[in-house]
Amino acid sequence: MSTAGVTASRALVDNARKIIEGFGPDDWAADTACHGWRVHDLVTHMGFFFNFIADPNLVLPDNPSGKSERLNDAAVRERADWTSDQVVEYYRTQSEAGLATLEALQGPDFAEATVDMLDLGTYRLAALADAVAFDHLVHLTCDLHAPRGPIADGNIDVTAAIDPAVDWMIAGLPQMCRAALHPVLTGPVGLRLTGVTERTFVLDRDAAGAVVVTETGDLPADVATTDAVDFLSWATTRTAWRSAVTVTGNRPLVAAVLDAVDVV
């Protein structure tokens, strides 16, 4: 279950709504740090993710690529000509419906059921709350707000949302990055997160050759250490890991592994 993910998602939605309801025309038209998306597009995307979760009858745009990011781009294009009032109302209604759905998905009838998410992999329904926390936290802190985004600091409570966001990233990493990780993961590599949360993981291949990520305090000799908030940025390839990670042990091995990380 991920009740922490629901709590974090609700807090991030409250923060986002307070911010977007005060935007003027220049704010809506400003380019974000998410390539190709204006503020208008970023907010419609966040609303669309809730729409996808809450409405099983939602008609998705054509997406011959089968890739989640291309689906998101197509959904943004469908809403590109909406007025700012339409965007605010869409985000309000869909976030309310989506949060109610996330709460329901924590129940025993749904939590352990799974959902296939295109190229992202397969996840427990309860983990969709972590996915929303991750999506909102990354878009708000890395794409919308300064210093990389166009909007002044929105006082995002990173501490409350960081662990559910990391939970999604760790669940997704071996599924989203397997093709790139498998050939370079020739030995176990540790990942140490510091700062607002202190957690440690090991990336390795199991006996069957599958990429696995295990949360454990027993780290190997080769370790990447990074601030947890920085992890949000470089693990989604928004920034370079080399300016945010301290490597101990076999640097070529760790570097090859980190180069293969791209979480969505």
N, C-alpha and C positions, 0 to 999 in steps of 0.2 A: 504494500500500500504506500501511497505518497501523500498523506495528509499535509505534510510540510510543503509539498509542491502546490497544493490547493491554496494554502495560506499565503505562500509567496506570490502566486499568480494573482490572488485577490489584491494584495498590497500593491503590486506593480500596476494593475489595472487602475486602482484608485489614483495612483500617482500620475499615470498617463492621462487619465481623463481630466484631472485638474490642469495639466499642462496644455493639452490640445484645445481645450475650451477657451483658452486665452490667446490662441494663435491669430495673427492678422494675415492679410493676403501675402505679404512678403515671406512670412514664415512658411506658409503652405507651399509656396513655389520654390523654396530654397532646396538646393541639392544636399542630400545627406551623404554620409561616408559609405553607405551601401551603394555600390556602383550602379548607376543608371536610375536610381530611385530618388524622387523628390520626397519632402516631408509628407505630402499628400499620399504618395505611393506607399510609404512606410507604414502609415497609419491604416490605410486600407488593407495592407497585407496582414497586420496584426488582427484586424477585424475578421479577415478571411480565414485565418487559422481557427479562430473560435467558431466561425460559421461552419467550417469543415467538421469540427468536432461535434457541434450541437445538432446539425441537420443531416440526418442520414439520406434525405432525398435531395440534397444539394446537387445541382447539375454542374459538374466540373468542366472547365474549358478544355478544348482539345489539347492533348499533350503527347504527340507521337514519340517524343524522346523517351518517355517513361521516367524522366528525372524530376525529382521534387522541386528543385530550384526553377526549372523551366515551367512547371505548373504554377508556381508562385508568380513568376513573371507574367504568365498569361492571365492570371486572376487580377493582377495589378493593372494590366492593359485594359481589361474589361471595365474597370472602374476609373480609368484615367480622366474622364471628362465629367465626373461628378463634381457638384459644388462642394465647398468646404462644409456647409451645413449637412449635406448628405453623408459626407465622410464621418462627421462627428456622430450623427445619428446611427449610422451603420456600426461604428465601433461601440457605441453605447449599448445598442440592442444585442449585438452578437456577443459582446463580452459578458453581459448579464446571462444570456442563454448558455454560453460556453462555460462559465464558472459553475452554474447549476449542474451542467452535465459532468464536469470534472468531479464535483462533489459526489454525484451519483455513482460514478465509475469507481469510487473507492469502496463501494459496498461489496459484499460477498458474492453477489450474483454476477458481477462484472469484472472485478479487480484482476483476476488471473486469466481472463480471456485475452486473446491476442488480436492485434491488428497489423496488417501488412502496410508499410508506408513506402511504396515504390522502392527506389534505390537506397533508402535509409535503413531498411531492414524490418524486422518484426519485433513488436514490443507488447508488453502487458498494457491493457487499457488503463490501469491505474497510473502507469508511467506517463500518460499524456499530460498529466499535471506538471510533471518535471519538464516535459518538452515545452509547454507554454511558459513556464518560469524561465527556462533557458532562452527561448525565442525573444521574450519581452526584455529580459535583462541585457542580452547582447545588443538588441536593436536600440534600446534606450541609452545604454552607457557607451556603446562603441560607435553607433551610427548617427543617432539623433543629437546627443548632447556634446557640448564642448569637452575636450579640446579638438576632437576629430569632427564632430558634427556641427551644424549651424545654430543650434539652440543653446542658450546659456544653461549652466548647471541646474539640473532639475531636482537635486537632493535625493537621488535614488538610494534607497536603503539596500545596499549591496549585501550587507551582512545577513539579512533575513532570507535572501533568495539564492545565495551562492551555493549552498549545499544541494538543493534540488537541481540547480543548473548543472553542477558538476556530476550529479547522479545521471542525468540525461547524457552528458558528454561521454561518460565512462561506459554507459550501456551501449551507446552508439558507436564508439570508437572502433571496436573490432568488427562491426558490421559495415560501417561506412568506409572504412579505410583498409579493409582486409587485402584487397588486390595490391595496394602499394606497400603495405606493411609486411606481408608474408615473406617476400624475397629478401628483405633487409633485416628482418628480426632474427638474426643468426644466434643470438644469445639474449637472456633476459635483461630488460632495461627497467630501472626504477623511475618513478615519477613522484616527486615530493612537492606538494602544494603548501604554501606558507601564507601568512597574513591573516585575512579575515576568517579563514578556515585552515586547519592543519590536518592534511590527509596524505596518505602514501599508497601507491599502487605499483604493481609490477606488470609490465607488458611482456608476453612470452608466447610461445607456441606449445600447444599440448601434445600428448603422445600421438594424436591423430593428425597433427600438423595444423590445427585450427589456431587462429590468433585469439588469445584470451587476455583479459585484463582483470587482475585480482587485487582487491584492497587488502593490504597487509603491512605490518610494520617491519617485516623481514625483507629488507631491500638487498639487491645484488650489489656488486662493486660498481657497476656502471649506472649512474643516476643523473637525471635532469631535475634541477630544483628551480621552482618558479613561484612567483606570487600568484595566488589563486585568481585574482582579478585579471592579471596579465594573461593567465591561461585562457580566459574567455576570448581574448583578442587574437593571440597568435595561433591557438588551436583551431580557430575558424579562418585562418589565413588572412585576417585583416591587417595584421602587423607581422613583422619578422620575429621568429623565436630567438634568433641570435642576440638580440638586444635585451632580452628579458629572461634568459635561462642561464643558470650556472651548471656546467657539466663537470662531473667527476668520473674518473675511470677512462674507458675507451671512447675518446671523443668521436672518431669516425663512425663507430657503431651507433652511439647516441644521436649524432647528427643525422645519420641516414634514417633513423626511426622518426625523429622529429620532423624531418622533411616530408615524411609520408603521412603526417597527421593533417586531416582536413575534415573537421566535424561540422555538420549542418544542423 
